[in-house]
Amino acid sequence: MTRMRLRLTFPPSLIQEPILYRLVKDFDIVINIRRADVKADYGWVVLEVDADEATLQRGVAWLKERGVQVDPIERDVIVP
């Protein structure tokens, strides 16, 4: 199992979509929501995600394909 911390930033078009549900259901990734802020036109969430490395890579690729900005976090610092 690999654990990563990610900040996901959602554009307005995805605010109402069940993105996190799909990440859990379709990819079997365990998530732990650490922080979040969701408004009508913008949203972000900080997650800890657990799965094997290949599964995490597929899940992150899917998020990016959907239009979610994915930024890795190391020790509470977003890595560019």
PyMOL Python script that loads the backbone (N, CA, C, O; Angstrom):
from pymol import cmd

cmd.read_pdbstr("""\
ATOM      1  N   MET A   1       0.832  -1.189   0.000  1.00  0.00           N
ATOM      2  CA  MET A   1       0.000   0.000   0.000  1.00  0.00           C
ATOM      3  C   MET A   1       0.872   1.247   0.000  1.00  0.00           C
ATOM      4  O   MET A   1       1.880   1.322   0.703  1.00  0.00           O
ATOM      5  N   THR A   2       0.470   2.201  -0.788  1.00  0.00           N
ATOM      6  CA  THR A   2       1.145   3.491  -0.867  1.00  0.00           C
ATOM      7  C   THR A   2       0.179   4.554  -0.363  1.00  0.00           C
ATOM      8  O   THR A   2      -1.016   4.511  -0.656  1.00  0.00           O
ATOM      9  N   ARG A   3       0.704   5.500   0.392  1.00  0.00           N
ATOM     10  CA  ARG A   3      -0.107   6.618   0.887  1.00  0.00           C
ATOM     11  C   ARG A   3       0.436   7.906   0.295  1.00  0.00           C
ATOM     12  O   ARG A   3       1.643   8.149   0.296  1.00  0.00           O
ATOM     13  N   MET A   4      -0.473   8.723  -0.207  1.00  0.00           N
ATOM     14  CA  MET A   4      -0.110  10.028  -0.741  1.00  0.00           C
ATOM     15  C   MET A   4      -1.053  11.071  -0.169  1.00  0.00           C
ATOM     16  O   MET A   4      -2.181  10.766   0.219  1.00  0.00           O
ATOM     17  N   ARG A   5      -0.574  12.304  -0.123  1.00  0.00           N
ATOM     18  CA  ARG A   5      -1.436  13.435   0.222  1.00  0.00           C
ATOM     19  C   ARG A   5      -1.551  14.299  -1.017  1.00  0.00           C
ATOM     20  O   ARG A   5      -0.551  14.628  -1.656  1.00  0.00           O
ATOM     21  N   LEU A   6      -2.774  14.662  -1.348  1.00  0.00           N
ATOM     22  CA  LEU A   6      -3.051  15.422  -2.557  1.00  0.00           C
ATOM     23  C   LEU A   6      -3.988  16.579  -2.253  1.00  0.00           C
ATOM     24  O   LEU A   6      -4.849  16.485  -1.378  1.00  0.00           O
ATOM     25  N   ARG A   7      -3.810  17.669  -2.984  1.00  0.00           N
ATOM     26  CA  ARG A   7      -4.792  18.746  -2.980  1.00  0.00           C
ATOM     27  C   ARG A   7      -5.465  18.706  -4.346  1.00  0.00           C
ATOM     28  O   ARG A   7      -4.810  18.815  -5.383  1.00  0.00           O
ATOM     29  N   LEU A   8      -6.775  18.549  -4.326  1.00  0.00           N
ATOM     30  CA  LEU A   8      -7.562  18.539  -5.552  1.00  0.00           C
ATOM     31  C   LEU A   8      -8.306  19.861  -5.646  1.00  0.00           C
ATOM     32  O   LEU A   8      -8.967  20.275  -4.694  1.00  0.00           O
ATOM     33  N   THR A   9      -8.201  20.523  -6.789  1.00  0.00           N
ATOM     34  CA  THR A   9      -8.903  21.772  -7.024  1.00  0.00           C
ATOM     35  C   THR A   9      -9.894  21.542  -8.160  1.00  0.00           C
ATOM     36  O   THR A   9      -9.525  21.082  -9.240  1.00  0.00           O
ATOM     37  N   PHE A  10     -11.160  21.870  -7.897  1.00  0.00           N
ATOM     38  CA  PHE A  10     -12.238  21.594  -8.831  1.00  0.00           C
ATOM     39  C   PHE A  10     -12.701  22.859  -9.528  1.00  0.00           C
ATOM     40  O   PHE A  10     -12.937  23.872  -8.870  1.00  0.00           O
ATOM     41  N   PRO A  11     -12.837  22.822 -10.862  1.00  0.00           N
ATOM     42  CA  PRO A  11     -13.405  23.959 -11.577  1.00  0.00           C
ATOM     43  C   PRO A  11     -14.920  23.999 -11.362  1.00  0.00           C
ATOM     44  O   PRO A  11     -15.502  23.009 -10.919  1.00  0.00           O
ATOM     45  N   PRO A  12     -15.563  25.123 -11.668  1.00  0.00           N
ATOM     46  CA  PRO A  12     -17.011  25.244 -11.449  1.00  0.00           C
ATOM     47  C   PRO A  12     -17.835  24.127 -12.097  1.00  0.00           C
ATOM     48  O   PRO A  12     -18.847  23.703 -11.538  1.00  0.00           O
ATOM     49  N   SER A  13     -17.416  23.653 -13.257  1.00  0.00           N
ATOM     50  CA  SER A  13     -18.187  22.626 -13.968  1.00  0.00           C
ATOM     51  C   SER A  13     -18.210  21.280 -13.243  1.00  0.00           C
ATOM     52  O   SER A  13     -19.060  20.440 -13.542  1.00  0.00           O
ATOM     53  N   LEU A  14     -17.298  21.059 -12.300  1.00  0.00           N
ATOM     54  CA  LEU A  14     -17.236  19.768 -11.611  1.00  0.00           C
ATOM     55  C   LEU A  14     -17.714  19.810 -10.158  1.00  0.00           C
ATOM     56  O   LEU A  14     -17.708  18.783  -9.479  1.00  0.00           O
ATOM     57  N   ILE A  15     -18.124  20.973  -9.679  1.00  0.00           N
ATOM     58  CA  ILE A  15     -18.515  21.102  -8.272  1.00  0.00           C
ATOM     59  C   ILE A  15     -19.642  20.142  -7.903  1.00  0.00           C
ATOM     60  O   ILE A  15     -19.637  19.586  -6.805  1.00  0.00           O
ATOM     61  N   GLN A  16     -20.597  19.939  -8.790  1.00  0.00           N
ATOM     62  CA  GLN A  16     -21.751  19.085  -8.495  1.00  0.00           C
ATOM     63  C   GLN A  16     -21.536  17.614  -8.846  1.00  0.00           C
ATOM     64  O   GLN A  16     -22.416  16.786  -8.608  1.00  0.00           O
ATOM     65  N   GLU A  17     -20.374  17.283  -9.408  1.00  0.00           N
ATOM     66  CA  GLU A  17     -20.095  15.906  -9.820  1.00  0.00           C
ATOM     67  C   GLU A  17     -19.581  15.069  -8.638  1.00  0.00           C
ATOM     68  O   GLU A  17     -18.861  15.588  -7.785  1.00  0.00           O
ATOM     69  N   PRO A  18     -19.944  13.783  -8.582  1.00  0.00           N
ATOM     70  CA  PRO A  18     -19.481  12.908  -7.488  1.00  0.00           C
ATOM     71  C   PRO A  18     -18.077  12.354  -7.739  1.00  0.00           C
ATOM     72  O   PRO A  18     -17.886  11.140  -7.804  1.00  0.00           O
ATOM     73  N   ILE A  19     -17.108  13.240  -7.879  1.00  0.00           N
ATOM     74  CA  ILE A  19     -15.740  12.856  -8.242  1.00  0.00           C
ATOM     75  C   ILE A  19     -15.109  11.947  -7.188  1.00  0.00           C
ATOM     76  O   ILE A  19     -14.543  10.909  -7.532  1.00  0.00           O
ATOM     77  N   LEU A  20     -15.198  12.317  -5.927  1.00  0.00           N
ATOM     78  CA  LEU A  20     -14.575  11.500  -4.877  1.00  0.00           C
ATOM     79  C   LEU A  20     -15.245  10.138  -4.765  1.00  0.00           C
ATOM     80  O   LEU A  20     -14.569   9.132  -4.548  1.00  0.00           O
ATOM     81  N   TYR A  21     -16.556  10.095  -4.910  1.00  0.00           N
ATOM     82  CA  TYR A  21     -17.271   8.815  -4.908  1.00  0.00           C
ATOM     83  C   TYR A  21     -16.733   7.905  -6.009  1.00  0.00           C
ATOM     84  O   TYR A  21     -16.462   6.729  -5.767  1.00  0.00           O
ATOM     85  N   ARG A  22     -16.576   8.451  -7.225  1.00  0.00           N
ATOM     86  CA  ARG A  22     -16.078   7.662  -8.352  1.00  0.00           C
ATOM     87  C   ARG A  22     -14.644   7.191  -8.101  1.00  0.00           C
ATOM     88  O   ARG A  22     -14.283   6.071  -8.464  1.00  0.00           O
ATOM     89  N   LEU A  23     -13.831   8.046  -7.482  1.00  0.00           N
ATOM     90  CA  LEU A  23     -12.453   7.667  -7.171  1.00  0.00           C
ATOM     91  C   LEU A  23     -12.421   6.455  -6.243  1.00  0.00           C
ATOM     92  O   LEU A  23     -11.619   5.542  -6.436  1.00  0.00           O
ATOM     93  N   VAL A  24     -13.284   6.450  -5.247  1.00  0.00           N
ATOM     94  CA  VAL A  24     -13.358   5.336  -4.302  1.00  0.00           C
ATOM     95  C   VAL A  24     -13.965   4.102  -4.966  1.00  0.00           C
ATOM     96  O   VAL A  24     -13.400   3.011  -4.889  1.00  0.00           O
ATOM     97  N   LYS A  25     -15.100   4.274  -5.610  1.00  0.00           N
ATOM     98  CA  LYS A  25     -15.860   3.148  -6.163  1.00  0.00           C
ATOM     99  C   LYS A  25     -15.151   2.498  -7.367  1.00  0.00           C
ATOM    100  O   LYS A  25     -15.019   1.276  -7.433  1.00  0.00           O
ATOM    101  N   ASP A  26     -14.703   3.326  -8.306  1.00  0.00           N
ATOM    102  CA  ASP A  26     -14.147   2.788  -9.548  1.00  0.00           C
ATOM    103  C   ASP A  26     -12.697   2.330  -9.424  1.00  0.00           C
ATOM    104  O   ASP A  26     -12.267   1.434 -10.150  1.00  0.00           O
ATOM    105  N   PHE A  27     -11.931   2.944  -8.499  1.00  0.00           N
ATOM    106  CA  PHE A  27     -10.511   2.638  -8.403  1.00  0.00           C
ATOM    107  C   PHE A  27     -10.137   1.927  -7.108  1.00  0.00           C
ATOM    108  O   PHE A  27      -8.987   1.525  -6.933  1.00  0.00           O
ATOM    109  N   ASP A  28     -11.094   1.770  -6.201  1.00  0.00           N
ATOM    110  CA  ASP A  28     -10.849   1.104  -4.921  1.00  0.00           C
ATOM    111  C   ASP A  28      -9.717   1.791  -4.152  1.00  0.00           C
ATOM    112  O   ASP A  28      -8.842   1.140  -3.582  1.00  0.00           O
ATOM    113  N   ILE A  29      -9.763   3.123  -4.154  1.00  0.00           N
ATOM    114  CA  ILE A  29      -8.794   3.928  -3.416  1.00  0.00           C
ATOM    115  C   ILE A  29      -9.443   4.367  -2.113  1.00  0.00           C
ATOM    116  O   ILE A  29     -10.563   4.879  -2.110  1.00  0.00           O
ATOM    117  N   VAL A  30      -8.739   4.166  -1.009  1.00  0.00           N
ATOM    118  CA  VAL A  30      -9.228   4.604   0.297  1.00  0.00           C
ATOM    119  C   VAL A  30      -8.841   6.068   0.459  1.00  0.00           C
ATOM    120  O   VAL A  30      -7.676   6.432   0.302  1.00  0.00           O
ATOM    121  N   ILE A  31      -9.837   6.912   0.778  1.00  0.00           N
ATOM    122  CA  ILE A  31      -9.551   8.334   0.947  1.00  0.00           C
ATOM    123  C   ILE A  31      -9.847   8.770   2.380  1.00  0.00           C
ATOM    124  O   ILE A  31     -10.710   8.208   3.054  1.00  0.00           O
ATOM    125  N   ASN A  32      -9.114   9.778   2.821  1.00  0.00           N
ATOM    126  CA  ASN A  32      -9.344  10.419   4.104  1.00  0.00           C
ATOM    127  C   ASN A  32      -9.315  11.924   3.833  1.00  0.00           C
ATOM    128  O   ASN A  32      -8.270  12.478   3.492  1.00  0.00           O
ATOM    129  N   ILE A  33     -10.453  12.572   3.984  1.00  0.00           N
ATOM    130  CA  ILE A  33     -10.534  14.007   3.738  1.00  0.00           C
ATOM    131  C   ILE A  33      -9.952  14.737   4.937  1.00  0.00           C
ATOM    132  O   ILE A  33     -10.440  14.599   6.059  1.00  0.00           O
ATOM    133  N   ARG A  34      -8.904  15.515   4.692  1.00  0.00           N
ATOM    134  CA  ARG A  34      -8.216  16.236   5.761  1.00  0.00           C
ATOM    135  C   ARG A  34      -8.705  17.675   5.881  1.00  0.00           C
ATOM    136  O   ARG A  34      -8.850  18.189   6.991  1.00  0.00           O
ATOM    137  N   ARG A  35      -8.956  18.317   4.771  1.00  0.00           N
ATOM    138  CA  ARG A  35      -9.481  19.689   4.734  1.00  0.00           C
ATOM    139  C   ARG A  35     -10.261  19.852   3.447  1.00  0.00           C
ATOM    140  O   ARG A  35     -10.015  19.151   2.465  1.00  0.00           O
ATOM    141  N   ALA A  36     -11.205  20.782   3.457  1.00  0.00           N
ATOM    142  CA  ALA A  36     -11.955  21.056   2.229  1.00  0.00           C
ATOM    143  C   ALA A  36     -12.633  22.412   2.323  1.00  0.00           C
ATOM    144  O   ALA A  36     -12.941  22.906   3.407  1.00  0.00           O
ATOM    145  N   ASP A  37     -12.852  22.995   1.159  1.00  0.00           N
ATOM    146  CA  ASP A  37     -13.612  24.230   1.041  1.00  0.00           C
ATOM    147  C   ASP A  37     -14.323  24.170  -0.302  1.00  0.00           C
ATOM    148  O   ASP A  37     -13.685  24.156  -1.355  1.00  0.00           O
ATOM    149  N   VAL A  38     -15.641  24.137  -0.254  1.00  0.00           N
ATOM    150  CA  VAL A  38     -16.424  24.032  -1.478  1.00  0.00           C
ATOM    151  C   VAL A  38     -17.442  25.164  -1.506  1.00  0.00           C
ATOM    152  O   VAL A  38     -18.232  25.335  -0.578  1.00  0.00           O
ATOM    153  N   LYS A  39     -17.405  25.921  -2.575  1.00  0.00           N
ATOM    154  CA  LYS A  39     -18.336  27.014  -2.811  1.00  0.00           C
ATOM    155  C   LYS A  39     -19.136  26.680  -4.068  1.00  0.00           C
ATOM    156  O   LYS A  39     -18.925  25.635  -4.684  1.00  0.00           O
ATOM    157  N   ALA A  40     -20.040  27.555  -4.441  1.00  0.00           N
ATOM    158  CA  ALA A  40     -20.868  27.318  -5.623  1.00  0.00           C
ATOM    159  C   ALA A  40     -20.054  27.291  -6.910  1.00  0.00           C
ATOM    160  O   ALA A  40     -20.427  26.602  -7.859  1.00  0.00           O
ATOM    161  N   ASP A  41     -18.947  28.033  -6.958  1.00  0.00           N
ATOM    162  CA  ASP A  41     -18.187  28.141  -8.199  1.00  0.00           C
ATOM    163  C   ASP A  41     -16.735  27.671  -8.098  1.00  0.00           C
ATOM    164  O   ASP A  41     -15.969  27.845  -9.047  1.00  0.00           O
ATOM    165  N   TYR A  42     -16.348  27.087  -6.981  1.00  0.00           N
ATOM    166  CA  TYR A  42     -14.953  26.712  -6.781  1.00  0.00           C
ATOM    167  C   TYR A  42     -14.880  25.743  -5.616  1.00  0.00           C
ATOM    168  O   TYR A  42     -15.675  25.832  -4.682  1.00  0.00           O
ATOM    169  N   GLY A  43     -13.939  24.824  -5.665  1.00  0.00           N
ATOM    170  CA  GLY A  43     -13.772  23.925  -4.534  1.00  0.00           C
ATOM    171  C   GLY A  43     -12.395  23.289  -4.514  1.00  0.00           C
ATOM    172  O   GLY A  43     -11.770  23.090  -5.556  1.00  0.00           O
ATOM    173  N   TRP A  44     -11.934  22.973  -3.315  1.00  0.00           N
ATOM    174  CA  TRP A  44     -10.695  22.226  -3.163  1.00  0.00           C
ATOM    175  C   TRP A  44     -10.848  21.281  -1.980  1.00  0.00           C
ATOM    176  O   TRP A  44     -11.660  21.496  -1.080  1.00  0.00           O
ATOM    177  N   VAL A  45     -10.046  20.236  -2.014  1.00  0.00           N
ATOM    178  CA  VAL A  45     -10.039  19.262  -0.931  1.00  0.00           C
ATOM    179  C   VAL A  45      -8.623  18.713  -0.787  1.00  0.00           C
ATOM    180  O   VAL A  45      -7.936  18.461  -1.777  1.00  0.00           O
ATOM    181  N   VAL A  46      -8.201  18.532   0.459  1.00  0.00           N
ATOM    182  CA  VAL A  46      -6.920  17.888   0.744  1.00  0.00           C
ATOM    183  C   VAL A  46      -7.237  16.473   1.201  1.00  0.00           C
ATOM    184  O   VAL A  46      -7.988  16.268   2.154  1.00  0.00           O
ATOM    185  N   LEU A  47      -6.660  15.507   0.514  1.00  0.00           N
ATOM    186  CA  LEU A  47      -6.930  14.091   0.769  1.00  0.00           C
ATOM    187  C   LEU A  47      -5.658  13.342   1.105  1.00  0.00           C
ATOM    188  O   LEU A  47      -4.576  13.666   0.614  1.00  0.00           O
ATOM    189  N   GLU A  48      -5.804  12.335   1.950  1.00  0.00           N
ATOM    190  CA  GLU A  48      -4.822  11.264   2.028  1.00  0.00           C
ATOM    191  C   GLU A  48      -5.445  10.117   1.249  1.00  0.00           C
ATOM    192  O   GLU A  48      -6.606   9.774   1.472  1.00  0.00           O
ATOM    193  N   VAL A  49      -4.695   9.531   0.353  1.00  0.00           N
ATOM    194  CA  VAL A  49      -5.191   8.419  -0.449  1.00  0.00           C
ATOM    195  C   VAL A  49      -4.291   7.210  -0.240  1.00  0.00           C
ATOM    196  O   VAL A  49      -3.067   7.332  -0.182  1.00  0.00           O
ATOM    197  N   ASP A  50      -4.916   6.042  -0.129  1.00  0.00           N
ATOM    198  CA  ASP A  50      -4.193   4.784   0.077  1.00  0.00           C
ATOM    199  C   ASP A  50      -4.623   3.762  -0.967  1.00  0.00           C
ATOM    200  O   ASP A  50      -5.813   3.511  -1.155  1.00  0.00           O
ATOM    201  N   ALA A  51      -3.648   3.183  -1.636  1.00  0.00           N
ATOM    202  CA  ALA A  51      -3.865   2.085  -2.587  1.00  0.00           C
ATOM    203  C   ALA A  51      -2.490   1.657  -3.075  1.00  0.00           C
ATOM    204  O   ALA A  51      -1.480   2.246  -2.690  1.00  0.00           O
ATOM    205  N   ASP A  52      -2.449   0.629  -3.923  1.00  0.00           N
ATOM    206  CA  ASP A  52      -1.147   0.275  -4.487  1.00  0.00           C
ATOM    207  C   ASP A  52      -0.748   1.345  -5.501  1.00  0.00           C
ATOM    208  O   ASP A  52      -1.594   2.084  -6.005  1.00  0.00           O
ATOM    209  N   GLU A  53       0.537   1.417  -5.789  1.00  0.00           N
ATOM    210  CA  GLU A  53       1.096   2.496  -6.624  1.00  0.00           C
ATOM    211  C   GLU A  53       0.413   2.609  -7.986  1.00  0.00           C
ATOM    212  O   GLU A  53       0.081   3.711  -8.420  1.00  0.00           O
ATOM    213  N   ALA A  54       0.203   1.491  -8.654  1.00  0.00           N
ATOM    214  CA  ALA A  54      -0.405   1.506  -9.987  1.00  0.00           C
ATOM    215  C   ALA A  54      -1.833   2.039  -9.934  1.00  0.00           C
ATOM    216  O   ALA A  54      -2.249   2.797 -10.810  1.00  0.00           O
ATOM    217  N   THR A  55      -2.581   1.644  -8.910  1.00  0.00           N
ATOM    218  CA  THR A  55      -3.958   2.117  -8.754  1.00  0.00           C
ATOM    219  C   THR A  55      -3.986   3.618  -8.518  1.00  0.00           C
ATOM    220  O   THR A  55      -4.817   4.322  -9.092  1.00  0.00           O
ATOM    221  N   LEU A  56      -3.086   4.114  -7.679  1.00  0.00           N
ATOM    222  CA  LEU A  56      -3.025   5.559  -7.430  1.00  0.00           C
ATOM    223  C   LEU A  56      -2.690   6.314  -8.709  1.00  0.00           C
ATOM    224  O   LEU A  56      -3.270   7.366  -8.975  1.00  0.00           O
ATOM    225  N   GLN A  57      -1.772   5.795  -9.495  1.00  0.00           N
ATOM    226  CA  GLN A  57      -1.419   6.456 -10.752  1.00  0.00           C
ATOM    227  C   GLN A  57      -2.608   6.515 -11.701  1.00  0.00           C
ATOM    228  O   GLN A  57      -2.839   7.537 -12.346  1.00  0.00           O
ATOM    229  N   ARG A  58      -3.364   5.420 -11.790  1.00  0.00           N
ATOM    230  CA  ARG A  58      -4.552   5.414 -12.646  1.00  0.00           C
ATOM    231  C   ARG A  58      -5.603   6.393 -12.133  1.00  0.00           C
ATOM    232  O   ARG A  58      -6.231   7.103 -12.919  1.00  0.00           O
ATOM    233  N   GLY A  59      -5.794   6.431 -10.817  1.00  0.00           N
ATOM    234  CA  GLY A  59      -6.769   7.351 -10.227  1.00  0.00           C
ATOM    235  C   GLY A  59      -6.400   8.802 -10.445  1.00  0.00           C
ATOM    236  O   GLY A  59      -7.261   9.617 -10.776  1.00  0.00           O
ATOM    237  N   VAL A  60      -5.126   9.140 -10.263  1.00  0.00           N
ATOM    238  CA  VAL A  60      -4.671  10.522 -10.476  1.00  0.00           C
ATOM    239  C   VAL A  60      -4.804  10.895 -11.954  1.00  0.00           C
ATOM    240  O   VAL A  60      -5.223  12.007 -12.274  1.00  0.00           O
ATOM    241  N   ALA A  61      -4.454   9.988 -12.844  1.00  0.00           N
ATOM    242  CA  ALA A  61      -4.601  10.256 -14.281  1.00  0.00           C
ATOM    243  C   ALA A  61      -6.067  10.511 -14.630  1.00  0.00           C
ATOM    244  O   ALA A  61      -6.368  11.412 -15.413  1.00  0.00           O
ATOM    245  N   TRP A  62      -6.974   9.731 -14.060  1.00  0.00           N
ATOM    246  CA  TRP A  62      -8.409   9.911 -14.311  1.00  0.00           C
ATOM    247  C   TRP A  62      -8.872  11.275 -13.815  1.00  0.00           C
ATOM    248  O   TRP A  62      -9.619  11.967 -14.507  1.00  0.00           O
ATOM    249  N   LEU A  63      -8.430  11.669 -12.610  1.00  0.00           N
ATOM    250  CA  LEU A  63      -8.795  12.985 -12.078  1.00  0.00           C
ATOM    251  C   LEU A  63      -8.361  14.090 -13.034  1.00  0.00           C
ATOM    252  O   LEU A  63      -9.137  14.996 -13.335  1.00  0.00           O
ATOM    253  N   LYS A  64      -7.127  14.015 -13.510  1.00  0.00           N
ATOM    254  CA  LYS A  64      -6.608  15.036 -14.422  1.00  0.00           C
ATOM    255  C   LYS A  64      -7.384  15.048 -15.733  1.00  0.00           C
ATOM    256  O   LYS A  64      -7.656  16.117 -16.279  1.00  0.00           O
ATOM    257  N   GLU A  65      -7.746  13.868 -16.246  1.00  0.00           N
ATOM    258  CA  GLU A  65      -8.546  13.786 -17.477  1.00  0.00           C
ATOM    259  C   GLU A  65      -9.907  14.456 -17.308  1.00  0.00           C
ATOM    260  O   GLU A  65     -10.432  15.061 -18.243  1.00  0.00           O
ATOM    261  N   ARG A  66     -10.465  14.342 -16.117  1.00  0.00           N
ATOM    262  CA  ARG A  66     -11.769  14.963 -15.834  1.00  0.00           C
ATOM    263  C   ARG A  66     -11.681  16.479 -15.701  1.00  0.00           C
ATOM    264  O   ARG A  66     -12.700  17.164 -15.788  1.00  0.00           O
ATOM    265  N   GLY A  67     -10.475  17.015 -15.491  1.00  0.00           N
ATOM    266  CA  GLY A  67     -10.315  18.454 -15.350  1.00  0.00           C
ATOM    267  C   GLY A  67     -10.006  18.919 -13.939  1.00  0.00           C
ATOM    268  O   GLY A  67     -10.027  20.117 -13.657  1.00  0.00           O
ATOM    269  N   VAL A  68      -9.719  17.971 -13.049  1.00  0.00           N
ATOM    270  CA  VAL A  68      -9.363  18.303 -11.673  1.00  0.00           C
ATOM    271  C   VAL A  68      -7.863  18.614 -11.629  1.00  0.00           C
ATOM    272  O   VAL A  68      -7.052  17.867 -12.176  1.00  0.00           O
ATOM    273  N   GLN A  69      -7.506  19.711 -10.980  1.00  0.00           N
ATOM    274  CA  GLN A  69      -6.087  20.015 -10.773  1.00  0.00           C
ATOM    275  C   GLN A  69      -5.615  19.191  -9.583  1.00  0.00           C
ATOM    276  O   GLN A  69      -6.212  19.245  -8.508  1.00  0.00           O
ATOM    277  N   VAL A  70      -4.544  18.428  -9.778  1.00  0.00           N
ATOM    278  CA  VAL A  70      -4.021  17.549  -8.738  1.00  0.00           C
ATOM    279  C   VAL A  70      -2.612  18.015  -8.365  1.00  0.00           C
ATOM    280  O   VAL A  70      -1.712  18.036  -9.204  1.00  0.00           O
ATOM    281  N   ASP A  71      -2.435  18.388  -7.091  1.00  0.00           N
ATOM    282  CA  ASP A  71      -1.132  18.820  -6.595  1.00  0.00           C
ATOM    283  C   ASP A  71      -0.725  17.930  -5.428  1.00  0.00           C
ATOM    284  O   ASP A  71      -1.459  17.825  -4.446  1.00  0.00           O
ATOM    285  N   PRO A  72       0.454  17.280  -5.527  1.00  0.00           N
ATOM    286  CA  PRO A  72       0.937  16.482  -4.389  1.00  0.00           C
ATOM    287  C   PRO A  72       1.321  17.395  -3.230  1.00  0.00           C
ATOM    288  O   PRO A  72       1.751  18.530  -3.432  1.00  0.00           O
ATOM    289  N   ILE A  73       1.159  16.885  -2.028  1.00  0.00           N
ATOM    290  CA  ILE A  73       1.507  17.632  -0.818  1.00  0.00           C
ATOM    291  C   ILE A  73       2.538  16.830  -0.045  1.00  0.00           C
ATOM    292  O   ILE A  73       2.379  15.626   0.156  1.00  0.00           O
ATOM    293  N   GLU A  74       3.587  17.496   0.384  1.00  0.00           N
ATOM    294  CA  GLU A  74       4.587  16.892   1.259  1.00  0.00           C
ATOM    295  C   GLU A  74       4.696  17.747   2.503  1.00  0.00           C
ATOM    296  O   GLU A  74       5.055  18.922   2.427  1.00  0.00           O
ATOM    297  N   ARG A  75       4.388  17.163   3.643  1.00  0.00           N
ATOM    298  CA  ARG A  75       4.481  17.859   4.925  1.00  0.00           C
ATOM    299  C   ARG A  75       3.756  19.189   4.910  1.00  0.00           C
ATOM    300  O   ARG A  75       4.302  20.217   5.308  1.00  0.00           O
ATOM    301  N   ASP A  76       2.501  19.153   4.438  1.00  0.00           N
ATOM    302  CA  ASP A  76       1.629  20.322   4.391  1.00  0.00           C
ATOM    303  C   ASP A  76       2.117  21.429   3.465  1.00  0.00           C
ATOM    304  O   ASP A  76       1.720  22.585   3.618  1.00  0.00           O
ATOM    305  N   VAL A  77       2.977  21.084   2.503  1.00  0.00           N
ATOM    306  CA  VAL A  77       3.429  22.033   1.500  1.00  0.00           C
ATOM    307  C   VAL A  77       3.077  21.473   0.138  1.00  0.00           C
ATOM    308  O   VAL A  77       3.410  20.331  -0.177  1.00  0.00           O
ATOM    309  N   ILE A  78       2.400  22.282  -0.674  1.00  0.00           N
ATOM    310  CA  ILE A  78       2.049  21.844  -2.022  1.00  0.00           C
ATOM    311  C   ILE A  78       3.318  21.865  -2.873  1.00  0.00           C
ATOM    312  O   ILE A  78       4.039  22.862  -2.912  1.00  0.00           O
ATOM    313  N   VAL A  79       3.572  20.755  -3.549  1.00  0.00           N
ATOM    314  CA  VAL A  79       4.770  20.618  -4.370  1.00  0.00           C
ATOM    315  C   VAL A  79       4.410  21.024  -5.794  1.00  0.00           C
ATOM    316  O   VAL A  79       3.462  20.484  -6.366  1.00  0.00           O
ATOM    317  N   PRO A  80       5.159  21.978  -6.384  1.00  0.00           N
ATOM    318  CA  PRO A  80       4.836  22.413  -7.746  1.00  0.00           C
ATOM    319  C   PRO A  80       5.150  21.342  -8.777  1.00  0.00           C
ATOM    320  O   PRO A  80       4.936  21.553  -9.971  1.00  0.00           O
TER     321      PRO A  80
END
""", "prot")
cmd.dss("prot")
cmd.show_as("cartoon", "prot")
cmd.util.cbc("prot")
cmd.orient("prot")
